[in-house]
Amino acid sequence: TFDKAFLQSIKAVMLYERIVKIVGVPPVKVGESSIKMPGEKYHWSGMDNTAFNILVVAGKVVEANVMTPEKIIIILDGYGEINELGK
């Protein structure tokens, strides 16, 4: 289950490979579009309808977010700050 406690274990600039080891399974690469933005986006689906997403630039996490069982989105920004967006 992905939640705030899980997101707090993730640090900005953590290596992508480390994140995969923490989660335990490889993600699905997402976000391919005609708009070219720096980085690659990855997604994991968790138990209890939770989700975990990261944006990786040069092999390091620059942004991450989770959707909790209560459908609250919580973001870890590039400065290491955690913010709840609500439902």
Backbone as CSV, one residue per row, in Angstrom:
resi,resn,N_x,N_y,N_z,CA_x,CA_y,CA_z,C_x,C_y,C_z
1,THR,0.847,-1.178,0.000,0.000,0.000,0.000,0.897,1.247,0.000
2,PHE,0.630,2.151,-0.915,1.387,3.396,-0.979,0.641,4.463,-0.187
3,ASP,1.351,5.120,0.740,0.742,6.136,1.584,1.799,7.178,1.961
4,LYS,1.430,8.091,2.853,2.350,9.162,3.239,3.616,8.610,3.883
5,ALA,3.475,7.597,4.731,4.644,7.004,5.384,5.601,6.422,4.347
6,PHE,5.056,5.779,3.331,5.904,5.247,2.262,6.619,6.392,1.551
7,LEU,5.883,7.427,1.185,6.479,8.538,0.451,7.587,9.212,1.272
8,GLN,7.434,9.244,2.585,8.448,9.848,3.438,9.750,9.057,3.429
9,SER,9.695,7.792,2.995,10.915,6.985,2.902,11.678,7.250,1.605
10,ILE,11.061,7.979,0.690,11.672,8.311,-0.596,12.303,9.694,-0.474
11,LYS,13.485,9.839,-1.009,14.174,11.127,-0.959,14.378,11.658,-2.374
12,ALA,14.269,12.971,-2.528,14.581,13.589,-3.813,16.036,13.273,-4.143
13,VAL,16.315,13.082,-5.376,17.610,12.699,-5.960,18.039,11.268,-5.621
14,MET,17.114,10.456,-5.079,17.406,9.045,-4.869,17.519,8.384,-6.245
15,LEU,18.394,7.420,-6.381,18.578,6.740,-7.655,17.367,5.888,-8.016
16,TYR,17.035,5.880,-9.297,15.918,5.090,-9.810,16.033,3.625,-9.380
17,GLU,17.218,3.046,-9.507,17.412,1.634,-9.155,17.097,1.372,-7.685
18,ARG,17.404,2.324,-6.825,17.115,2.189,-5.391,15.601,2.165,-5.161
19,ILE,14.879,3.005,-5.878,13.417,3.039,-5.750,12.826,1.684,-6.143
20,VAL,13.298,1.120,-7.258,12.793,-0.185,-7.713,13.048,-1.245,-6.643
21,LYS,14.210,-1.196,-5.991,14.506,-2.159,-4.918,13.575,-1.959,-3.730
22,ILE,13.283,-0.715,-3.385,12.391,-0.435,-2.256,10.988,-0.974,-2.544
23,VAL,10.478,-0.722,-3.752,9.129,-1.171,-4.091,9.100,-2.690,-4.265
24,GLY,10.146,-3.240,-4.880,10.223,-4.690,-5.019,9.819,-5.240,-6.369
25,VAL,9.216,-4.423,-7.211,8.838,-4.833,-8.567,9.105,-3.672,-9.513
26,PRO,9.393,-3.979,-10.786,9.632,-2.889,-11.734,8.350,-2.112,-12.039
27,PRO,8.499,-0.834,-12.382,7.337,-0.003,-12.697,6.937,-0.138,-14.163
28,VAL,5.863,0.547,-14.495,5.449,0.724,-15.879,5.883,2.121,-16.286
29,LYS,6.549,2.229,-17.431,6.938,3.554,-17.923,5.710,4.208,-18.532
30,VAL,5.468,5.462,-18.185,4.283,6.182,-18.667,4.687,7.556,-19.174
31,GLY,3.727,8.254,-19.760,3.935,9.644,-20.106,4.522,9.892,-21.473
32,GLU,4.530,8.885,-22.329,5.018,9.133,-23.684,3.984,9.984,-24.412
33,SER,4.427,11.110,-24.916,3.514,11.983,-25.648,4.307,12.805,-26.640
34,SER,3.616,13.621,-27.398,4.290,14.472,-28.370,4.973,15.661,-27.697
35,ILE,4.600,15.944,-26.458,5.222,17.040,-25.719,6.498,16.500,-25.070
36,LYS,7.610,17.067,-25.426,8.890,16.598,-24.894,9.229,17.348,-23.606
37,MET,9.152,16.630,-22.513,9.531,17.194,-21.220,10.734,16.417,-20.729
38,PRO,11.617,17.052,-19.995,12.777,16.312,-19.493,12.348,15.226,-18.514
39,GLY,13.021,14.105,-18.584,12.772,13.035,-17.632,11.861,11.939,-18.156
40,GLU,11.810,10.883,-17.349,10.962,9.739,-17.653,10.031,9.514,-16.472
41,LYS,8.778,9.161,-16.773,7.784,8.948,-15.726,7.527,7.451,-15.577
42,TYR,7.411,7.020,-14.296,7.159,5.622,-13.984,6.005,5.519,-12.999
43,HIS,5.265,4.392,-13.077,4.059,4.193,-12.274,4.032,2.787,-11.684
44,TRP,3.608,2.705,-10.423,3.320,1.437,-9.772,1.882,1.489,-9.263
45,SER,1.156,0.391,-9.406,-0.161,0.238,-8.797,0.025,-0.590,-7.536
46,GLY,-0.599,-0.151,-6.447,-0.448,-0.846,-5.179,-1.749,-1.446,-4.690
47,MET,-1.665,-2.054,-3.530,-2.857,-2.622,-2.897,-3.779,-1.492,-2.450
48,ASP,-5.034,-1.830,-2.222,-6.032,-0.871,-1.726,-6.228,0.305,-2.680
49,ASN,-6.075,0.068,-3.996,-6.253,1.104,-5.029,-5.320,2.284,-4.843
50,THR,-4.096,2.016,-4.384,-3.102,3.069,-4.241,-2.196,3.091,-5.468
51,ALA,-1.448,4.170,-5.617,-0.522,4.297,-6.744,0.694,5.106,-6.308
52,PHE,1.801,4.869,-7.010,3.058,5.568,-6.756,3.644,5.944,-8.107
53,ASN,4.011,7.208,-8.262,4.554,7.718,-9.522,5.831,8.492,-9.244
54,ILE,6.794,8.362,-10.162,8.023,9.136,-10.029,8.399,9.757,-11.367
55,LEU,9.123,10.857,-11.289,9.735,11.491,-12.451,11.238,11.399,-12.239
56,VAL,11.926,10.801,-13.230,13.359,10.557,-13.128,14.082,11.371,-14.194
57,VAL,15.107,12.107,-13.779,15.975,12.845,-14.696,17.407,12.429,-14.383
58,ALA,18.133,12.020,-15.416,19.532,11.590,-15.265,19.678,10.494,-14.206
59,GLY,18.698,9.578,-14.154,18.778,8.441,-13.246,18.381,8.713,-11.812
60,LYS,17.939,9.958,-11.516,17.576,10.317,-10.144,16.145,10.836,-10.074
61,VAL,15.486,10.544,-8.963,14.118,11.003,-8.745,14.123,12.506,-8.505
62,VAL,13.313,13.235,-9.274,13.181,14.675,-9.061,11.795,15.037,-8.534
63,GLU,10.850,14.094,-8.624,9.504,14.314,-8.102,8.852,12.951,-7.918
64,ALA,8.016,12.830,-6.893,7.286,11.586,-6.640,5.929,11.931,-6.048
65,ASN,4.969,11.036,-6.245,3.674,11.219,-5.598,3.010,9.883,-5.358
66,VAL,2.131,9.853,-4.387,1.312,8.676,-4.108,-0.147,9.080,-4.086
67,MET,-1.010,8.111,-4.410,-2.435,8.260,-4.183,-2.787,7.236,-3.114
68,THR,-3.277,7.716,-1.982,-3.555,6.874,-0.826,-4.883,6.124,-0.998
69,PRO,-5.164,5.158,-0.095,-6.454,4.465,-0.158,-7.647,5.421,-0.047
70,GLU,-7.437,6.571,0.601,-8.506,7.567,0.748,-8.593,8.506,-0.455
71,LYS,-7.816,8.202,-1.510,-7.783,8.990,-2.757,-7.179,10.377,-2.568
72,ILE,-6.302,10.521,-1.578,-5.577,11.765,-1.362,-4.246,11.668,-2.111
73,ILE,-3.903,12.704,-2.845,-2.635,12.741,-3.566,-1.624,13.503,-2.717
74,ILE,-0.479,12.869,-2.497,0.591,13.465,-1.708,1.833,13.538,-2.593
75,ILE,2.460,14.708,-2.649,3.586,14.954,-3.554,4.872,15.190,-2.779
76,LEU,5.966,14.599,-3.281,7.316,14.911,-2.836,7.947,15.729,-3.947
77,ASP,8.239,16.989,-3.676,8.799,17.837,-4.735,10.326,17.751,-4.767
78,GLY,10.914,18.420,-5.715,12.351,18.386,-5.919,13.165,18.965,-4.774
79,TYR,12.508,19.674,-3.862,13.188,20.247,-2.702,13.071,19.351,-1.470
80,GLY,12.411,18.200,-1.631,12.225,17.277,-0.525,11.026,17.577,0.349
81,GLU,10.185,18.527,-0.081,8.998,18.900,0.677,7.839,17.978,0.321
82,ILE,7.050,17.588,1.315,5.872,16.751,1.090,4.631,17.604,1.283
83,ASN,3.742,17.556,0.281,2.516,18.354,0.302,1.329,17.478,-0.054
84,GLU,0.237,17.633,0.700,-0.998,16.918,0.393,-1.887,17.792,-0.467
85,LEU,-2.356,17.221,-1.583,-3.240,17.966,-2.473,-4.702,17.723,-2.167
86,GLY,-5.012,16.726,-1.388,-6.410,16.403,-1.115,-6.953,15.485,-2.175
87,LYS,-8.277,15.380,-2.192,-8.938,14.449,-3.127,-9.119,15.069,-4.480
